[in-house]
Amino acid sequence: MSTRRFILGAVVVGSLAFSLNAKSEFKDYATITGELKSQMKKEGAYASVEDVKKALEAKDWLVADVRVPEEWAGAHIKGSVRIGRQTPEIALENFAVDIDGNFVKDKVIVVCNSAARASIEAQAIKMMGFKEVKIFDIYSWIDGCNPVVTKYTVKSSKGGTGLKFGNFYAEHCIKTEK
């Protein structure tokens, strides 16, 4: 057997072994996001409500929401920006980088409902060169009786709030007078 055939055979066998090994290590979405969220909590990269409030006031932080337009319209944190998941790197450029490609905001808190999608997107965002990247779930914001903004109107949501637009709170946060 020639050296060339031996090397080619070794590469094919190695590739096959790698692909079989990779196949047996398949992880589903829940497993991957669970591991990523756990890892980020250990690293101190899971933002608290206080972290988000401070980031919204800071000049070097961006609070970026990766949820779909319908989720964003339903409720989002005032002062955050929606970058979505399809091309967040392009959207981030619009908010975090100046015309010369220099960071104007070099720290990001990535938001979604449960921080699952945020944990995946945070990996790519870290690779873009941001100084600090954290994740956050909007449920913690809402459950902590912090206001959300909605884009729904009386035309498309007949059961809504009439003409009262602005900040809204979770039902358990509203004190009713008796």
C-alpha positions, 0 to 999 in steps of 0.5 A, a space after each residue: 500500500 502506498 503512503 498516499 493511500 494509507 494517509 487517505 485511508 487514515 483520513 477517511 477512517 478518522 473522519 468517519 470515527 469523528 462523525 460517528 462520535 459527534 453524532 453520539 454526542 448530539 445535544 438538543 436545544 434545551 440541553 445546550 441552552 441549559 448548559 450555556 445558562 449554567 455556565 454563564 451563571 457560574 461566570 457571573 454573566 447572568 445579569 440581575 434586574 439591578 444589572 439591567 437597570 444600571 446598564 440602561 443608564 450607562 453610556 457603555 452598555 447596550 441592552 439588546 433583545 433577541 426575541 421575535 417582533 411579536 414578542 417585542 411588541 407584546 412587552 419589552 424593557 424601555 430603553 432596550 433595542 431589538 436586534 433579533 436572532 437572524 442577523 444580530 451582528 448587523 443590528 448590533 453595529 447600528 447601536 454599538 459601533 461608530 462610523 469608523 468601526 469603533 465601539 461606542 458601547 462595548 458591553 451588552 446584556 442580551 435579553 429574551 424570555 427565558 435567557 435560552 436564546 440569549 445564551 446562544 446569541 451571547 456566544 456569537 456576540 462575545 466573538 465580535 469583540 465586546 468587552 463584556 456580555 451578559 444574558 437576562 430573562 425578561 420574566 425576571 424583569 416582569 416578575 420583579 414588578 418592573 414596567 414593560 412597554 407594549 406596541 399593541 394598539 386598540 385597533 389590533 388588540 380590542 381587549 387592551 388598555 384603551 388609549 392608555 399607552 406607556 408602561 405596564 406592569 404584571 397583574 400581581 404588581 398592580 395594587 387594587 383599591 377596595 
